[in-house]
Structure formats: C-alpha cells, structure tokens
Amino acid sequence: MVPVVDNQGIRAADAHTIQDLGLPSLVLMERAASAVRDVVEELFNPDELVLVLCGRGNNGGDGLAFARQRHAAGGRVEVVLLGSPESLSPDSAVQWELALKFGVKTRQVQDQEGIKALEVLLGQADGVVDALFGTGLTRPLGGLEAATVELVNASGAPVVAVDIPSGLSGSSGQLLGPAVKADVTATFAALKWAHVLPPAALACGEVVVADIGIPRTALERVASGFVLEGEDVARWLPARPADAHKGHFGHLLLVAGRLGRAGAAALGAMAAVRAGAGLVTVATPVPAVGPIQSRVPEAMVDPLPAGEDGAASGEGIEASLGKATAVAVGPGLGLGEGPKRLLFRILERWDGPLLLDADALTLLAGQAHLLRQRKALTVLTPHPGELGRLLGVTSAQVQQDRPQAARSAAQSTGAVVLLKGYNTLIAGPEGPILVNPTGTTGLASGGAGDVLTGVVGAYLAQGVEAKGAAALGAFLHGRAAQLASRRFPGAVPASVVARWLPRAEAALREAG
C-alpha cells in the first residue's frame, strides 16, 4: 500500500530522517531536485527552455537545486524568484548561492513590474516548474502570489509541480484559493491528501512519488491513510478449494426493493452472485418478487408482506435471517414506516455481519449511535449525502473533509464506513484510512451503488472481515467499471459493471 500523509506527518518523517538518522537536509533537497529532473527530462528536451518559479521556503530550494542540476547538464533553464534572496529559508539560501556560482540565469519578482516581465517570460518558455509553495500552505494566496499563479495557468505551458501545486495544502482536498494547475506533480516520499482527494487532486495532474531517502518505516508510522494496490487487495480474496461446494461460500440475505424499485434489489443480487456468494436470497415485498426472479434466476426470493405503498410492511423477516451468514439492507427499500420497522427488527434480531446502504442509512438518520450496540461486523456504504444525514451535517460539510467525516462516522457507530466518491475512502473506528484508486466517471450512473452493496455483502457472507470486504468490494467494483469502460466510454450501466466483476476478480487473483 502507498502511504498517504498530512502536513504534520511529513514534517515528523522529515525531522526523524534529519535529526535522528543524521541524513542532512541538503541531501534530501538534492534528491528531491533529482526526482524533479527525472520528470522534466521525460517531458522536455535539453534545448527547450524550462522556467523555474521559486518561492522563499524549502520548496523553492528544491526548485533552485533542480535548476542548477539542469543547467550543469547543459539544459536550458531560468529561475524566477518570487521575493528577495534575503528572505529565503536557510537551505534555500544555500541553493541560491550555488545556482549563482554555477551560472544559472536568475530574475526576481517583487512588484507589478516584475509580474509584467514574468508574463513575457512565460510566453517564451516551453515548460514551467512550479516550486513556489510546498505542502504546508494553510492560507489562500493573494497579491503577487495569486497574480503569479494566474499567469502560469493562463500561459498554456506544461507545468511540473514540485511536491504539490502551489496554492494547495497537503492535508486537504479543498482549494484554499488560487492554485496552479499542474500536468505532472513530482512529490516526495509519500502521497499527501491533496494528491488523492478532489477537488485538489484534479489540479495535480499525474502524480509521481519519488524516494528521496526517508525510510518507509518512518512514513508508515505517520501515515493517516494508504492507497490500495492490487497485491494488497488480493490477500482478502476468499480461497476457492477444488473440493468446495456452495455451502463453503456463505449465504447473503439482501433485504431490498419495493414496488417500482425491484431493479435495485436485482442489481445487488446479480452482483452478489457474480462476486462468489454461495447462496443469495432476496427478501423483498411481494410486488417486487416477479421482476427479481426473472432478472436473477440464480437468487432465491423470500416474499415479504407489503403495505399499501408497495414497500415492506415490516413483518416476516425472521425465517430469512435464520439461514443467512451475512445481511445487506437498503437498496430500493423505501423510507416509509414499514421499511423503518423492518430495519429496526433486523437490528434487534440479527447478530451477524451486516451491511447498510441507501434507504437503510437514511432511515437511521440521527440514530447512528444505535449501531454501537452491535457486537458483529457492520459496514456502512454511504454517498456524501447519506453520510451527512447520518451525522446530522450537510453533504457540503462532508465534502470539505471527507477523511474526517468517514472517520467520525466510523467512531460514532463502531462500523467500517465506505464513503463513496472519487477515490472512495474506507475508514474503521481505528487505524489508517484506506483509499481505493479504481473506478471511472462511468460509475456516476443509477444502480452503481446497488452493485457495490451486492459485492461487499458477498464477501461478508464468505467470511471476509469488514474492512477487507469493503476494500475488496470497492476495488473490484471500480476495476470492473474500468474494464467495461473500453466498450462504454460514457456511463457504464450498472448491470454491465456486475457482468464484468468476474473478469476483474480473475485478473486480481492472477496478479495476486
């Protein structure tokens, strides 16, 4: 897994490497500059002019070191310092003096006249290296800083950002204010949250993580998250012995659907079958039975009494619970009194692995504390709006700090929370957050969440622990959509995602 750190974490890892292990900070800076040079050399020929924009902190020092290295190797490069040399950090001041001694061409921008000259330079440059501000920024850029960023974005020149595009904070996915839009970001040692969370991540372009000498052990100690990789996820895949039978692979009970919403239950059941659950039963109101049986003949259907609205009346679930190894509740269930009674009956009488999604989460709004009473595994799979209702906040507040919202929900409920969205997050009550990197914009279509419910539920039924089932389900759900997107370049229909699940799993088993 790839570590993700916040500003405090990377500072601690830096300090440990420099102070405790004795690796000089200037050595780290030189290695960072070399990493930037590797990226730049793939994009620009030596005879193309690269303009390096440097700030006063150590990010600017990285840029100065890169400029010297490129110049020494015969490449065209010019430095523009935003501010005066007297204001540079100690390490950056060393790099400034070295750049001058090596003959690097330098300019300074300290007023509006300098901004006008910079606009001309940007028009002449083949590429830009953004080394203005590093990960520790906590305020919006203004004045000359904001004007510089706006000129860079307007120039049309390809941009390589050093560690992070200037204007972003490493600890946040939010835009503080004006920010550089990079084509490539060369970051050091580990990913920062701005690299993985939108909208900040969308300003980073392709992100390259370079080893500059900070030990992996130091990064793991301070990491607040990890990005999943295939080999990590593969270890959660249930074994399928040659002599196994369907009883070895669990029995998922999917409580879902109502009149007019049978498709949600059918998609969840289809996904659970394709994710390997040995048996799948859908408990659904009588009006939804026929459509589900016709769509998913592999699944059994237990009819539930229906109210006048075509949703479950709240009765008759006990027999279905008695045969399950895991229960998933929510897709298409409805929000009336009947579905609410049914949900609370399940919470009262089911003490095994449980997944709650969609309408089940909305029915629990304001009562999330009830989940803490459960002793068995619980997984919640909300989108930001559902999580907001569960926590009593707005969707916008969830989006402002997705990791904190997911962690808060996990701690208040004792559940594993899978917060859907760009780079889905999986948070438990303890431990680092997992970031799922798979998926496409094609998943922004009706029914995609129902498929995810079926996949995660299937792995819970097969005995996978909660965090592993959520991570495995999210990874394969996203990978199936990626595979299908070759034929469906726009929205990928949810039923297509379900059909591609076995191919995604086969590829993961082969890679793992």
KOLKE-681351 format. One record per residue (C-alpha): y, x, z; residue in three letters. Coordinates in steps of 0.25 Angstrom, whole numbers, padded with zeros to 4 digits, always signed. Example, Ala and Ser with C-alpha at 12.3 -4.5 7.8 and 13.67 -1.06 7.14 Angstrom:
-0018+0049+0031Ala;-0004+0055+0029Ser;
***
This chain:
+0000+0000+0000Met;+0014+0005-0003Val;+0023+0005+0010Pro;+0036-0003+0010Val;+0046+0002+0020Val;+0060-0003+0024Asp;+0072+0006+0027Asn;+0068+0009+0041Gln;+0054+0012+0037Gly;+0058+0022+0026Ile;+0068+0029+0035Arg;+0058+0031+0046Ala;+0048+0037+0036Ala;+0059+0046+0031Asp;+0062+0050+0045Ala;+0048+0053+0048His;+0046+0061+0036Thr;+0058+0070+0038Ile;+0059+0071+0053Gln;+0044+0070+0058Asp;+0037+0076+0046Leu;+0048+0086+0042Gly;+0050+0083+0027Leu;+0065+0086+0024Pro;+0073+0074+0020Ser;+0078+0082+0008Leu;+0063+0084+0003Val;+0061+0069+0003Leu;+0074+0067-0005Met;+0069+0077-0015Glu;+0056+0070-0016Arg;+0063+0057-0018Ala;+0072+0063-0029Ala;+0060+0068-0036Ser;+0054+0054-0035Ala;+0066+0048-0042Val;+0066+0059-0052Arg;+0052+0055-0056Asp;+0056+0041-0059Val;+0069+0045-0066Val;+0061+0055-0075Glu;+0052+0043-0080Glu;+0064+0035-0084Leu;+0074+0045-0089Phe;+0073+0058-0098Asn;+0080+0071-0093Pro;+0091+0069-0103Asp;+0095+0055-0098Glu;+0106+0054-0088Leu;+0102+0049-0075Val;+0114+0045-0065Leu;+0110+0046-0051Val;+0118+0037-0041Leu;+0118+0043-0027Cys;+0123+0037-0014Gly;+0126+0045-0001Arg;+0113+0043+0006Gly;+0099+0049+0004Asn;+0097+0040-0008Asn;+0108+0047-0015Gly;+0102+0061-0010Gly;+0089+0056-0017Asp;+0097+0054-0030Gly;+0104+0067-0029Leu;+0091+0075-0027Ala;+0085+0067-0040Phe;+0098+0071-0048Ala;+0096+0085-0044Arg;+0081+0085-0048Gln;+0084+0079-0061Arg;+0095+0088-0064His;+0087+0100-0061Ala;+0076+0095-0070Ala;+0086+0094-0082Gly;+0088+0079-0081Gly;+0102+0073-0084Arg;+0107+0067-0071Val;+0120+0064-0064Glu;+0123+0060-0050Val;+0134+0050-0045Val;+0136+0050-0030Leu;+0142+0037-0024Leu;+0151+0042-0014Gly;+0155+0057-0010Ser;+0146+0069-0007Pro;+0151+0070+0007Glu;+0145+0056+0011Ser;+0131+0060+0007Leu;+0119+0060+0017Ser;+0115+0074+0021Pro;+0103+0075+0012Asp;+0111+0069+0000Ser;+0122+0079+0002Ala;+0111+0090+0001Val;+0107+0083-0012Gln;+0121+0082-0017Trp;+0123+0097-0015Glu;+0110+0100-0022Leu;+0114+0091-0034Ala;+0127+0098-0036Leu;+0121+0112-0035Lys;+0111+0108-0045Phe;+0122+0104-0055Gly;+0119+0088-0054Val;+0131+0081-0060Lys;+0137+0072-0049Thr;+0148+0062-0048Arg;+0153+0053-0037Gln;+0157+0039-0036Val;+0167+0036-0025Gln;+0177+0025-0031Asp;+0179+0016-0042Gln;+0182+0027-0052Glu;+0168+0033-0049Gly;+0162+0019-0051Ile;+0169+0019-0065Lys;+0163+0033-0068Ala;+0149+0029-0063Leu;+0149+0017-0073Glu;+0151+0027-0085Val;+0140+0036-0080Leu;+0131+0024-0078Leu;+0133+0021-0093Gly;+0129+0035-0097Gln;+0117+0036-0088Ala;+0103+0034-0093Asp;+0098+0031-0079Gly;+0102+0029-0065Val;+0096+0034-0052Val;+0101+0025-0040Asp;+0102+0034-0027Ala;+0114+0026-0021Leu;+0108+0020-0009Phe;+0094+0020-0003Gly;+0085+0011+0005Thr;+0093+0010+0018Gly;+0105+0002+0012Leu;+0108-0010+0021Thr;+0121-0015+0015Arg;+0126-0021+0001Pro;+0132-0010-0008Leu;+0147-0012-0011Gly;+0159-0005-0017Gly;+0156+0007-0025Leu;+0141+0006-0021Glu;+0140-0008-0027Ala;+0148-0004-0039Ala;+0139+0007-0042Thr;+0126-0002-0041Val;+0133-0012-0050Glu;+0136-0001-0061Leu;+0121+0004-0060Val;+0116-0010-0062Asn;+0125-0012-0074Ala;+0123+0001-0081Ser;+0109-0003-0086Gly;+0104+0011-0083Ala;+0090+0012-0078Pro;+0090+0015-0063Val;+0081+0022-0054Val;+0084+0019-0039Ala;+0081+0029-0028Val;+0073+0023-0017Asp;+0080+0009-0019Ile;+0090+0003-0028Pro;+0104+0005-0021Ser;+0109-0008-0014Gly;+0095-0012-0009Leu;+0089-0010+0005Ser;+0075-0004+0007Gly;+0072-0014+0018Ser;+0075-0027+0010Ser;+0072-0034-0003Gly;+0086-0040-0003Gln;+0098-0036-0011Leu;+0109-0031-0002Leu;+0119-0031-0013Gly;+0121-0024-0026Pro;+0109-0015-0029Ala;+0105-0006-0040Val;+0094-0012-0050Lys;+0084-0001-0052Ala;+0074+0001-0063Asp;+0066+0010-0054Val;+0066+0013-0039Thr;+0061+0026-0034Ala;+0058+0024-0019Thr;+0052+0034-0009Phe;+0040+0034+0000Ala;+0039+0019+0001Ala;+0044+0006-0005Leu;+0055-0001+0002Lys;+0056-0016+0004Trp;+0067-0017-0007Ala;+0057-0012-0017His;+0048-0023-0015Val;+0056-0035-0011Leu;+0065-0043-0020Pro;+0076-0044-0024Pro;+0078-0029-0020Ala;+0065-0025-0027Ala;+0069-0031-0040Leu;+0081-0021-0040Ala;+0071-0009-0038Cys;+0064-0009-0052Gly;+0051-0001-0052Glu;+0049+0005-0038Val;+0043+0019-0037Val;+0038+0024-0024Val;+0039+0039-0022Ala;+0032+0048-0012Asp;+0043+0058-0006Ile;+0035+0063+0006Gly;+0036+0052+0016Ile;+0022+0051+0021Pro;+0014+0038+0018Arg;+0011+0037+0033Thr;+0025+0037+0037Ala;+0028+0025+0027Leu;+0016+0017+0031Glu;+0022+0018+0046Arg;+0035+0012+0042Val;+0031+0003+0031Ala;+0035-0012+0033Ser;+0027-0016+0020Gly;+0017-0012+0010Phe;+0015-0015-0005Val;+0001-0019-0008Leu;-0007-0011-0019Glu;-0020-0015-0025Gly;-0029-0006-0017Glu;-0023-0011-0004Asp;-0025-0026-0008Val;-0039-0023-0014Ala;-0045-0020+0000Arg;-0043-0034+0004Trp;-0051-0040-0007Leu;-0064-0046-0001Pro;-0077-0040-0005Ala;-0086-0048-0014Arg;-0100-0043-0012Pro;-0110-0045-0023Ala;-0119-0054-0014Asp;-0108-0063-0009Ala;-0107-0078-0010His;-0095-0087-0009Lys;-0096-0088+0006Gly;-0092-0074+0007His;-0078-0076+0001Phe;-0073-0087+0010Gly;-0069-0101+0009His;-0054-0104+0007Leu;-0049-0118+0010Leu;-0036-0121+0003Leu;-0028-0133+0008Val;-0019-0136-0003Ala;-0014-0146-0013Gly;-0010-0161-0013Arg;-0007-0171-0024Leu;+0001-0165-0035Gly;-0001-0151-0029Arg;-0016-0149-0031Ala;-0013-0137-0041Gly;-0008-0129-0029Ala;-0022-0130-0022Ala;-0029-0128-0035Ala;-0022-0115-0037Leu;-0025-0110-0023Gly;-0039-0113-0024Ala;-0041-0107-0038Met;-0034-0094-0033Ala;-0043-0094-0020Ala;-0056-0095-0029Val;-0051-0084-0038Arg;-0048-0075-0026Ala;-0062-0076-0022Gly;-0063-0086-0011Ala;-0078-0090-0010Gly;-0075-0105-0008Leu;-0062-0112-0010Val;-0059-0126-0004Thr;-0046-0134-0007Val;-0043-0145+0004Ala;-0033-0154-0003Thr;-0029-0169-0003Pro;-0037-0178-0011Val;-0027-0180-0023Pro;-0028-0165-0026Ala;-0043-0163-0026Val;-0046-0166-0040Gly;-0035-0156-0046Pro;-0040-0145-0037Ile;-0055-0147-0040Gln;-0052-0147-0055Ser;-0044-0135-0055Arg;-0052-0126-0046Val;-0067-0130-0046Pro;-0071-0118-0038Glu;-0064-0124-0026Ala;-0069-0135-0017Met;-0059-0146-0013Val;-0058-0154+0000Asp;-0051-0167-0001Pro;-0041-0170+0010Leu;-0035-0183+0013Pro;-0021-0185+0006Ala;-0009-0192+0011Gly;+0000-0201+0002Glu;+0007-0189-0003Asp;-0006-0183-0009Gly;-0005-0172+0001Ala;-0015-0169+0012Ala;-0015-0179+0024Ser;-0018-0169+0034Gly;-0033-0173+0037Glu;-0047-0168+0033Gly;-0045-0153+0032Ile;-0056-0149+0043Glu;-0068-0149+0035Ala;-0061-0140+0025Ser;-0057-0130+0035Leu;-0071-0129+0041Gly;-0076-0122+0028Lys;-0065-0112+0025Ala;-0063-0097+0028Thr;-0048-0098+0025Ala;-0038-0109+0023Val;-0026-0109+0014Ala;-0016-0121+0015Val;-0003-0125+0007Gly;-0003-0125-0008Pro;+0002-0139-0012Gly;-0002-0145+0001Leu;+0011-0153+0003Gly;+0021-0154+0014Leu;+0019-0168+0020Gly;+0013-0172+0033Glu;-0001-0172+0028Gly;-0001-0157+0024Pro;+0006-0153+0036Lys;-0005-0160+0045Arg;-0015-0153+0036Leu;-0009-0139+0038Leu;-0008-0141+0053Phe;-0022-0146+0054Arg;-0027-0133+0047Ile;-0018-0124+0056Leu;-0024-0131+0068Glu;-0039-0131+0063Arg;-0040-0118+0054Trp;-0042-0105+0061Asp;-0046-0096+0049Gly;-0038-0089+0039Pro;-0026-0098+0034Leu;-0016-0097+0022Leu;-0004-0106+0022Leu;+0005-0107+0009Asp;+0015-0116+0003Ala;+0016-0130+0009Asp;+0008-0125+0021Ala;+0019-0115+0024Leu;+0030-0126+0023Thr;+0023-0135+0032Leu;+0023-0124+0042Leu;+0038-0122+0041Ala;+0044-0120+0055Gly;+0030-0119+0062Gln;+0025-0105+0057Ala;+0022-0102+0072His;+0010-0111+0071Leu;+0003-0100+0063Leu;+0003-0090+0074Arg;-0007-0098+0081Gln;-0017-0095+0071Arg;-0027-0084+0074Lys;-0033-0083+0060Ala;-0027-0077+0048Leu;-0015-0084+0042Thr;-0008-0081+0029Val;+0005-0088+0024Leu;+0009-0087+0009Thr;+0024-0092+0008Pro;+0034-0090-0002His;+0048-0087+0004Pro;+0052-0102+0005Gly;+0039-0105+0013Glu;+0041-0093+0022Leu;+0055-0097+0024Gly;+0051-0111+0029Arg;+0040-0105+0038Leu;+0050-0096+0044Leu;+0062-0106+0045Gly;+0071-0098+0035Val;+0075-0099+0021Thr;+0068-0093+0009Ser;+0080-0084+0007Ala;+0079-0079+0021Gln;+0064-0075+0018Val;+0068-0068+0005Gln;+0079-0060+0012Gln;+0068-0052+0019Asp;+0054-0056+0014Arg;+0047-0046+0023Pro;+0053-0050+0036Gln;+0051-0065+0032Ala;+0036-0063+0029Ala;+0034-0054+0042Arg;+0042-0064+0051Ser;+0033-0076+0046Ala;+0020-0067+0048Ala;+0024-0064+0062Gln;+0028-0078+0066Ser;+0015-0084+0060Thr;+0005-0073+0062Gly;+0001-0075+0048Ala;+0001-0066+0036Val;+0013-0070+0027Val;+0012-0068+0012Leu;+0027-0070+0007Leu;+0026-0073-0008Lys;+0036-0068-0018Gly;+0040-0055-0025Tyr;+0031-0044-0019Asn;+0024-0054-0009Thr;+0024-0050+0005Leu;+0012-0051+0015Ile;+0016-0050+0030Ala;+0008-0051+0042Gly;+0012-0052+0057Pro;+0011-0037+0058Glu;+0011-0025+0049Gly;+0018-0022+0036Pro;+0021-0032+0025Ile;+0012-0031+0012Leu;+0019-0032-0001Val;+0012-0038-0013Asn;+0017-0032-0026Pro;+0009-0040-0036Thr;+0014-0053-0043Gly;+0023-0057-0054Thr;+0034-0067-0056Thr;+0024-0075-0063Gly;+0019-0079-0049Leu;+0032-0087-0048Ala;+0025-0100-0052Ser;+0019-0112-0046Gly;+0006-0111-0039Gly;+0006-0095-0038Ala;+0007-0097-0022Gly;-0005-0106-0022Asp;-0013-0096-0029Val;-0009-0086-0019Leu;-0013-0095-0008Thr;-0027-0096-0014Gly;-0029-0081-0016Val;-0025-0077-0002Val;-0033-0089+0004Gly;-0045-0084-0004Ala;-0044-0070+0003Tyr;-0042-0076+0017Leu;-0055-0084+0014Ala;-0062-0072+0011Gln;-0058-0065+0024Gly;-0047-0056+0020Val;-0037-0054+0031Glu;-0024-0062+0030Ala;-0014-0050+0026Lys;-0025-0045+0016Gly;-0027-0059+0010Ala;-0012-0061+0008Ala;-0010-0047+0002Ala;-0023-0048-0007Leu;-0019-0062-0012Gly;-0005-0059-0015Ala;-0009-0046-0022Phe;-0019-0053-0031Leu;-0011-0065-0033His;+0000-0056-0039Gly;-0009-0047-0047Arg;-0015-0060-0053Ala;-0002-0064-0058Ala;+0002-0050-0063Gln;-0011-0050-0071Leu;-0009-0064-0076Ala;+0006-0061-0080Ser;+0001-0053-0092Arg;-0002-0067-0098Arg;+0008-0075-0091Phe;+0021-0067-0091Pro;+0029-0078-0085Gly;+0024-0087-0074Ala;+0009-0085-0071Val;+0003-0099-0068Pro;-0004-0099-0054Ala;-0017-0103-0060Ser;-0017-0091-0069Val;-0014-0082-0056Val;-0026-0088-0050Ala;-0035-0085-0062Arg;-0030-0070-0062Trp;-0034-0068-0048Leu;-0048-0063-0050Pro;-0043-0052-0060Arg;-0032-0048-0050Ala;-0043-0047-0040Glu;-0053-0039-0049Ala;-0042-0029-0052Ala;-0039-0027-0037Leu;-0054-0025-0034Arg;-0055-0015-0045Glu;-0043-0007-0041Ala;-0046-0008-0026Gly;
***
